[in-house]
Amino acid sequence: MSGLHISGVLVHARAESLNSVRTQLESVPGVEVHAVTPEGRLVTVVEKSNDGELADTFLDMQNTAGVLSASLVYHYSDNDVAGEMEPLS
């Protein structure tokens, strides 16, 4: 679905790879790093225009060299079409 998609992602990186991981994540359009701990945790926000781009970015974050895990902790979407809903199965 297109619109505005914002997700909070907690990334856990190897402490020795922290600077490299941060640099790689900050180079991705739509990804912002808001906090970093010395132990290797990064609080990030991802903003994309559709859920496909968001999913691809999340997978790329998980597959970044030095990343141990990436956990989706928050997601918000605002669709372009007012009242647009997907049918329940």
Secondary structure, 3 states (H helix, E strand, C coil): CEEEEEEEEEEEECHHHHHHHHHHHHCCCCEEEEEECCCCEEEEEEEEEEHHHHHHHHHHHHCCCCEEEEEEEEEEEEECCCCCCCCCC
